[in-house]
Amino acid sequence: MYIGAERITVDNNICNGKPTIRGKRITVQTILEFLSAGDSKEEILKQYPTLVPEDIDACLRFAADLMGHQYSIKAIA
């Protein structure tokens, strides 16, 4: 488990089970998309005033943790 794991939650009843921030209807994916589009933390926090900077950091750590797993791609006929 990574630092900040308590900030990222997965609940099948919220956002179809996608990872969200503290059970809110704000997905990790949404925050990562804003960051990848070039938005700053400050801009994201203005759009989502219920978030704090640590929430955005937790999203980045969550994504980095996922990339640390081993994956294999298999062809499906």
C-alpha positions as CSV (number, residue, x, y, z in Angstrom):
1,M,0.0,0.0,0.0
2,Y,1.3,3.5,-0.8
3,I,1.2,6.7,1.2
4,G,-2.1,8.4,0.8
5,A,-4.0,5.1,0.1
6,E,-6.8,6.1,2.6
7,R,-7.6,9.0,0.2
8,I,-8.4,6.7,-2.8
9,T,-11.5,4.6,-2.4
10,V,-13.2,2.1,-4.6
11,D,-16.9,1.4,-4.1
12,N,-19.1,-0.4,-6.6
13,N,-21.9,2.0,-5.8
14,I,-19.9,5.2,-6.6
15,C,-18.9,6.0,-10.2
16,N,-19.3,2.4,-11.3
17,G,-16.5,1.2,-9.1
18,K,-13.9,3.5,-10.5
19,P,-11.3,4.7,-7.9
20,T,-12.5,8.0,-6.4
21,I,-11.1,10.6,-4.0
22,R,-12.4,10.0,-0.4
23,G,-15.6,8.5,-1.7
24,K,-16.6,11.7,-3.5
25,R,-17.9,11.5,-7.1
26,I,-14.5,12.7,-8.4
27,T,-12.5,10.0,-10.0
28,V,-8.8,9.6,-10.0
29,Q,-9.1,9.4,-13.8
30,T,-10.7,12.8,-13.9
31,I,-7.8,14.4,-11.9
32,L,-5.2,12.6,-14.0
33,E,-6.8,13.8,-17.2
34,F,-6.8,17.4,-16.0
35,L,-3.1,17.1,-15.1
36,S,-2.2,15.5,-18.4
37,A,-4.0,18.4,-20.2
38,G,-1.6,20.8,-18.4
39,D,-3.9,22.1,-15.7
40,S,-2.1,23.0,-12.5
41,K,-3.0,21.7,-9.0
42,E,-4.3,25.2,-8.2
43,E,-6.6,25.2,-11.3
44,I,-8.0,21.8,-10.3
45,L,-8.5,22.9,-6.7
46,K,-10.5,25.9,-7.9
47,Q,-12.7,23.7,-10.0
48,Y,-13.1,21.2,-7.1
49,P,-13.1,23.2,-3.9
50,T,-13.8,20.1,-1.8
51,L,-10.4,18.7,-2.7
52,V,-7.1,19.5,-1.0
53,P,-3.6,19.3,-2.5
54,E,-2.9,16.0,-0.8
55,D,-5.8,14.5,-2.8
56,I,-4.1,15.3,-6.1
57,D,-0.8,13.9,-4.8
58,A,-2.6,10.7,-3.8
59,C,-4.0,10.4,-7.4
60,L,-0.5,10.6,-8.8
61,R,0.8,8.0,-6.3
62,F,-2.1,5.7,-7.0
63,A,-1.3,5.8,-10.7
64,A,2.4,5.3,-10.1
65,D,1.6,2.3,-7.9
66,L,-0.6,0.8,-10.6
67,M,2.3,1.1,-13.1
68,G,4.5,-0.8,-10.7
69,H,2.4,-3.9,-11.2
70,Q,3.3,-6.5,-13.8
71,Y,0.9,-6.9,-16.7
72,S,0.7,-9.3,-19.7
73,I,-1.3,-8.7,-22.8
74,K,-3.0,-11.7,-24.4
75,A,-4.6,-11.9,-27.8
76,I,-8.3,-12.9,-27.7
77,A,-9.6,-14.8,-30.7
